[in-house]
Amino acid sequence: MNRSAAERQRISRLAQLEGNFLESRLPVRAFATLTTPGRLAQHSFDELFSAWIRGVQAHNRLTIGWIKAEECAPQRHLHAALISASSLDCAHAAQLWRFIAAPRYADAAKVEQFQEGICGLGYVLKSLGSSPDDVQFSPNLAAFASNLKPVFRTNSAQRRQHRRIMKQIERAAQHCSL
C-alpha cells in the first residue's frame, strides 16, 4: 500500500489528522481494497462484507474491528482498515473475499499488512465529511483503543466482547515480550 504524492494530496487535511489520531490509538493490522465485478444492492454488498469479516475472524481466531469507506467509481469497492490484537493472514483474507464475492475476478481483493506513516487510515477516511454514510466504524472499535474508556452504557454482550478483545491484546503483548 504505497501511497503516491498525488493520492496523498486527494486526502483532506481533516482525514489526515483523523487518520493519524486513530493510527496512534488503534492496532491497525491490515489494509484492504475489496471490489465486486458487477452491480450489487447496498444490502448485498454489506452482507458480503459481514460474511468476509466473520470468515477472517474465524481463520485468524481473533476478534476484528474495522473502519471502512465505500466508493462507487469506477465500480463499487471499499477500502477498509482491519484492527486486531495481532497480525492477520492477508493472503487468506484476499482469497476469502474472491471466494465469497467474485470467484472469477482475480483483482477483486487486495489485502496487505498495514504500514504506518503513509496515511493509510487517512486514505480510508478521505470521504470524511462528505456524507455521514460514507465512512463506517465497527461497533467494537473502542475496545481496541488502549486509552479510551466507553462513554456510553454497554450491555453484557458488549462487555464480554470488550473483555475478550482485552485478553487477546494481553496475549499478543505477552507473546511479543517472550
N, C-alpha and C positions, 0 to 999 in steps of 0.2 A: 504494500500500500504506500507507494511513494507518491507524494503529492507534488505536482509541479507548481511553479510560481503562479501560473495563470489560474489553476484550481484554487490555490490559497487566496487569491485576490477575489474570487467569487464568494468567499465566505465572509459574511458580515462581521464587523467588529464585535457585535453582541454575541454571535455564535462562537467566535474565537474565545472570548472571555468566559462564556458559559462552559464551553468545551474544556478549556484549561482548568477551570474550577472543578468540574466533575472528574476529570482525569486525576486531579490531585487527591480526590476523596474516595474514588471507587477503584476496585481491582479489575480494570478492563483487560480482558484476555484475548479477544478476537474481534476482527472487523469483517463484516460480511456484506456482499452485494448479491442480492437474490432477485432473479428475473423469471418471468413466465413467458413462454413463447407466444401465447395467444391472449386474447382479451378474457379477463375474469371479472366477475362481480366483486365488489369490495368485500362482501361477506365471505366469499370463497377464498379470496386472497388471504384474509385474516385467519381463516381456518387452516390453510396450508402452513402459514407461519406458526400458528399454535401447535400444530402437529409436529412441525420441524423442531421447535423448541423442546417439546416433550421427548422427541427422539434423541436430540443432542444431550439432554439431561440424563436420559436412561443409559446411553452409551458411555458417558463420562462419569456416571454415578455422582453427579453434583447438581445442586440447585443452581439455576442460571437466572440472572436478571438481564434486562436488555433495554436499550434505547434505540428506537427505530424511526426512520422517516421514509415515507413513500414518495416516489416521483412518477409522473405519467409519461414523460418524454425521455427518450424517443419511444419507449414502450414501458409499461408498468414494471417498476422494480423498486426495491427498497435497499437502504443502507442500514446496517444495524451494528451496534457495539454490544458485544456479549460480555457480561460481568459474572465472574465466579471466583471461588476461593483459590483455585489453582488452574493451571493451563488446560486447554481443551484440544481435542483431536480435530484439527481444522480440516484435514483431508476427509475424514469420515463425515464431518458436518456438510461439506460441499457435496459429497457423494449422496448423502441422505436427501438434500434438497433436490438434486437432479432426479433421484428415485421417486420422491413424493410429487414434485411439481412438473418436471419436464424430462422424462427418461431419454428422449432423443435429442435433447438440446445441450450440447457439451458446455456451452458458455452460460448456462443457467445460474451457476453459483461460483462465486469466488470468495473463499473464506481463508483469512490469513491471521497469523499471530499479530496481536496489536503492537504497534510501535509507538512508544511515547515520543512526544516532542515534534510531531509532524502535523498536528492539528486534525487528527483523525476523528475525534469526537466533534470538533468544530464542523467538519465536513458532514457528519450525520445531522448536525443541528443547523445546517446552512439555511433552511427554510424557516427557522425560528422567528416568530413574529408575523409571518405572512398569513397564517391560518392556524387556528387552535388545534385542528386535527392533523396537521402535517407531521408533527413530532409527537411520538408516544413513548411513555416510560412504563416499564413493568411495575406492577403493584408492589413487588417485593424489593424494589431498589434501595430503599432506606436501610434495609437490613445489612447491606454490603458496605455502607458508609461507616468508616471506622470511628468517626467522631460526631455522628448525628444521632440524636435520640428521636424516637417517634413523637410527633407533635400532636397527633390525633389519637383518640382512643382506639384500641385494637381489640379484635375478638380473639378467642382461644386459638383458632386455626392460624391466624397471623402471628401470634406469639410463638406457637410451635414452629412455624416456618422460620421465624427470626432466630430461635434457639438452634435449629438445625443448621442454618447458614453460619451462625457464630461458631458452632462446633467444627464445621468444615474449614473455616478460616483458621481456627486454632490448630487443627490437624495439619494444615498446609504449612503454617508457621513452624510447628514442631519438626516437620519433615525437612524444612529448609535449614533449620538450625543444627541438624544432625551431621 
